[in-house]
Every structure is written in C-alpha cells, then in structure tokens.
Amino acid sequence: MDKSQLIMLLLPVIMIQIILMVTALTYLYRAKSVRGKKWIWALVIVFLNIVGSILFFAVGRRES
C-alpha cells in the first residue's frame, strides 16, 4: 500500500473527526450550561478527537 492509497483510506475518517470536533466545540460555545466546566470539555473534545466529541454529546450536554 503506497501513500496515496493510505491517504484515500484515511480521508473519510479525518473529515468525520473535523466535522464532529467543530460541531461539538460550536455547541459547547453556545451552550448556557453543561455538565462540568466548559474548558475541561473543550480539552476533552480537542485531545480525544472522535471519542471526546462523542463523549460530550452523550454525557456533557444538559437538556434545557
């Protein structure tokens, strides 16, 4: 497998990661309240990549 094939294989995963991260950070910025502190959730979203975004949507959001 050469580099171009590897990039084409990973490109959809990278796009999903970026979309999830931007969506989660936007929701976090606009949310009036979340479970825990916002800055901690921002670090979780950024450093845990796909898992951090999914964790935020599953656990971190508060229903208004």
Backbone as ProteinMPNN parsed JSONL, in Angstrom:
{"seq_chain_A": "MDKSQLIMLLLPVIMIQIILMVTALTYLYRAKSVRGKKWIWALVIVFLNIVGSILFFAVGRRES", "coords_chain_A": {"N_chain_A": [[0.852, -1.178, 0.0], [0.728, 2.087, -0.996], [1.491, 5.584, -0.288], [-0.526, 7.305, -1.313], [-2.78, 5.657, -1.486], [-3.166, 5.106, 1.208], [-3.747, 7.646, 2.216], [-6.148, 8.168, 0.867], [-7.696, 6.238, 2.077], [-7.761, 7.048, 4.755], [-8.859, 9.582, 4.634], [-11.796, 9.918, 4.784], [-12.222, 9.338, 7.542], [-10.743, 11.332, 8.795], [-12.144, 13.589, 7.931], [-14.652, 13.15, 9.162], [-13.843, 13.331, 11.822], [-13.022, 16.045, 11.989], [-15.425, 17.39, 11.374], [-17.088, 16.495, 13.499], [-15.635, 17.531, 15.707], [-15.671, 20.332, 15.271], [-18.444, 20.77, 15.324], [-19.074, 19.934, 17.96], [-17.509, 21.727, 19.483], [-18.665, 24.156, 18.712], [-21.292, 23.825, 19.655], [-20.682, 23.618, 22.381], [-19.645, 26.181, 22.879], [-21.917, 27.776, 22.484], [-23.699, 26.805, 24.365], [-25.576, 27.329, 27.319], [-25.301, 26.044, 29.76], [-23.426, 23.229, 30.851], [-22.583, 19.855, 31.782], [-20.202, 19.882, 34.168], [-17.143, 21.776, 33.748], [-16.718, 24.171, 31.143], [-14.19, 24.597, 29.93], [-12.832, 22.259, 30.498], [-14.302, 20.398, 29.035], [-13.753, 21.387, 26.498], [-11.033, 20.764, 26.249], [-11.21, 17.948, 26.379], [-12.697, 17.412, 24.053], [-10.95, 18.336, 22.043], [-8.487, 16.947, 22.475], [-9.126, 14.217, 22.661], [-10.161, 13.604, 20.281], [-12.294, 11.938, 18.056], [-13.589, 10.334, 19.969], [-13.768, 12.069, 22.177], [-15.569, 14.055, 21.276], [-17.877, 12.514, 20.889], [-18.261, 11.641, 23.52], [-18.842, 14.114, 24.731], [-21.317, 14.806, 23.509], [-22.854, 12.667, 24.402], [-22.653, 12.667, 27.232], [-21.967, 15.217, 28.289], [-23.754, 17.286, 27.57], [-26.474, 19.312, 28.696], [-29.9, 18.99, 29.078], [-32.189, 21.441, 28.045]], "CA_chain_A": [[0.0, 0.0, 0.0], [1.539, 3.297, -1.066], [0.989, 6.727, 0.485], [-1.769, 7.849, -1.863], [-3.86, 4.769, -1.081], [-3.36, 5.298, 2.64], [-4.425, 8.931, 2.383], [-7.532, 7.999, 0.411], [-8.368, 5.401, 3.061], [-7.92, 7.8, 5.992], [-9.528, 10.862, 4.405], [-13.144, 9.994, 5.374], [-12.119, 9.355, 8.998], [-10.267, 12.668, 9.159], [-13.255, 14.527, 7.701], [-15.626, 12.924, 10.233], [-13.247, 13.87, 13.043], [-13.057, 17.506, 11.93], [-16.828, 17.819, 11.461], [-17.546, 16.265, 14.87], [-14.961, 18.436, 16.621], [-16.193, 21.68, 15.059], [-19.824, 20.772, 15.8], [-19.062, 19.859, 19.419], [-16.979, 22.982, 20.031], [-19.674, 25.186, 18.469], [-22.365, 23.59, 20.62], [-20.138, 23.951, 23.692], [-19.538, 27.641, 22.967], [-23.252, 28.374, 22.542], [-24.491, 26.243, 25.464], [-25.61, 28.131, 28.539], [-24.755, 25.221, 30.835], [-23.037, 21.862, 30.529], [-22.149, 19.107, 32.971], [-18.781, 20.144, 34.351], [-16.662, 23.074, 33.282], [-16.596, 24.247, 29.68], [-12.811, 24.49, 29.482], [-12.452, 20.848, 30.561], [-14.923, 19.757, 27.874], [-13.016, 21.804, 25.303], [-9.815, 19.937, 26.19], [-11.608, 16.569, 26.056], [-13.092, 17.372, 22.64], [-9.789, 18.548, 21.165], [-7.409, 15.971, 22.622], [-9.582, 12.837, 22.493], [-10.621, 13.506, 18.898], [-13.654, 11.456, 17.808], [-14.151, 9.844, 21.233], [-14.095, 13.235, 23.003], [-16.796, 14.668, 20.762], [-18.984, 11.612, 21.191], [-18.47, 11.735, 24.969], [-19.514, 15.375, 25.046], [-22.72, 14.739, 23.099], [-23.529, 11.645, 25.184], [-22.622, 12.916, 28.67], [-21.712, 16.591, 28.689], [-24.848, 18.23, 27.315], [-27.625, 19.383, 29.602], [-31.162, 19.266, 28.386], [-32.72, 22.721, 28.513]], "C_chain_A": [[0.898, 1.241, 0.0], [0.831, 4.444, -0.341], [-0.336, 7.27, -0.029], [-2.965, 6.97, -1.497], [-4.173, 4.93, 0.4], [-4.1, 6.597, 2.921], [-5.878, 8.826, 1.974], [-8.343, 7.148, 1.38], [-8.67, 6.184, 4.339], [-8.707, 9.102, 5.836], [-10.954, 10.924, 4.969], [-13.131, 10.059, 6.9], [-11.68, 10.734, 9.481], [-11.371, 13.703, 8.988], [-14.323, 14.382, 8.782], [-15.116, 13.514, 11.537], [-13.351, 15.393, 13.071], [-14.488, 18.015, 12.074], [-17.362, 17.644, 12.877], [-16.929, 17.262, 15.845], [-15.502, 19.855, 16.49], [-17.622, 21.787, 15.575], [-19.873, 20.77, 17.325], [-18.553, 21.16, 20.035], [-17.962, 24.142, 19.832], [-20.821, 25.041, 19.45], [-21.911, 23.976, 22.02], [-20.07, 25.459, 23.887], [-20.909, 28.288, 23.166], [-24.082, 27.903, 23.731], [-24.423, 27.141, 26.691], [-25.055, 27.346, 29.724], [-24.476, 23.816, 30.32], [-22.693, 21.16, 31.836], [-20.642, 19.257, 33.102], [-18.416, 21.528, 33.832], [-16.43, 23.036, 31.766], [-15.158, 24.047, 29.216], [-12.315, 23.041, 29.533], [-13.04, 20.106, 29.364], [-14.2, 20.151, 26.587], [-11.732, 20.985, 25.146], [-10.135, 18.495, 25.815], [-11.941, 16.45, 24.571], [-11.875, 17.455, 21.729], [-8.78, 17.4, 21.258], [-7.85, 14.512, 22.476], [-10.229, 12.608, 21.134], [-12.059, 13.005, 18.788], [-14.316, 11.022, 19.115], [-14.56, 11.006, 22.132], [-15.376, 13.918, 22.57], [-18.014, 13.81, 21.078], [-19.291, 11.622, 22.686], [-19.209, 13.011, 25.343], [-20.992, 15.302, 24.683], [-23.491, 13.72, 23.937], [-23.673, 12.021, 26.66], [-22.64, 14.387, 29.027], [-22.866, 17.566, 28.502], [-25.878, 18.172, 28.43], [-28.833, 19.683, 28.781], [-31.745, 20.563, 28.935], [-34.199, 22.656, 28.776]], "O_chain_A": [[1.726, 1.416, 0.894], [-0.285, 4.287, 0.153], [-1.187, 7.659, 0.77], [-4.05, 7.486, -1.228], [-5.339, 4.891, 0.794], [-4.986, 6.636, 3.776], [-6.754, 9.345, 2.666], [-9.557, 7.324, 1.489], [-9.728, 5.997, 4.94], [-9.172, 9.66, 6.83], [-11.294, 11.928, 5.594], [-13.949, 10.765, 7.491], [-12.201, 11.238, 10.475], [-11.514, 14.6, 9.819], [-14.846, 15.384, 9.27], [-15.879, 14.132, 12.278], [-13.735, 15.964, 14.092], [-14.736, 18.966, 12.814], [-18.018, 18.541, 13.404], [-17.623, 17.783, 16.718], [-15.762, 20.512, 17.498], [-17.979, 22.787, 16.199], [-20.64, 21.529, 17.917], [-19.122, 21.638, 21.016], [-18.075, 25.012, 20.695], [-21.276, 26.033, 20.021], [-22.669, 24.593, 22.768], [-20.407, 25.958, 24.961], [-21.041, 29.241, 23.934], [-25.077, 28.543, 24.072], [-23.36, 27.645, 27.056], [-24.407, 27.922, 30.599], [-25.195, 23.291, 29.469], [-22.532, 21.805, 32.872], [-19.892, 18.805, 32.237], [-19.287, 22.339, 33.518], [-16.011, 22.026, 31.2], [-14.93, 23.389, 28.201], [-11.483, 22.637, 28.72], [-12.363, 19.282, 28.747], [-14.054, 19.327, 25.683], [-11.389, 20.564, 24.041], [-9.417, 17.884, 25.023], [-11.52, 15.501, 23.909], [-11.785, 16.719, 20.746], [-8.276, 16.933, 20.237], [-7.017, 13.651, 22.193], [-10.779, 11.538, 20.872], [-12.958, 13.602, 19.38], [-15.489, 11.319, 19.338], [-15.599, 10.935, 22.788], [-16.183, 14.317, 23.409], [-19.056, 14.323, 21.487], [-20.458, 11.612, 23.077], [-20.108, 12.985, 26.184], [-21.838, 15.701, 25.483], [-24.687, 13.904, 24.158], [-24.698, 11.729, 27.275], [-23.288, 14.764, 30.003], [-22.944, 18.572, 29.207], [-26.118, 17.121, 29.026], [-28.801, 20.53, 27.888], [-31.789, 20.763, 30.149], [-34.799, 23.653, 29.176]]}, "name": "protein", "num_of_chains": 1, "seq": "MDKSQLIMLLLPVIMIQIILMVTALTYLYRAKSVRGKKWIWALVIVFLNIVGSILFFAVGRRES"}
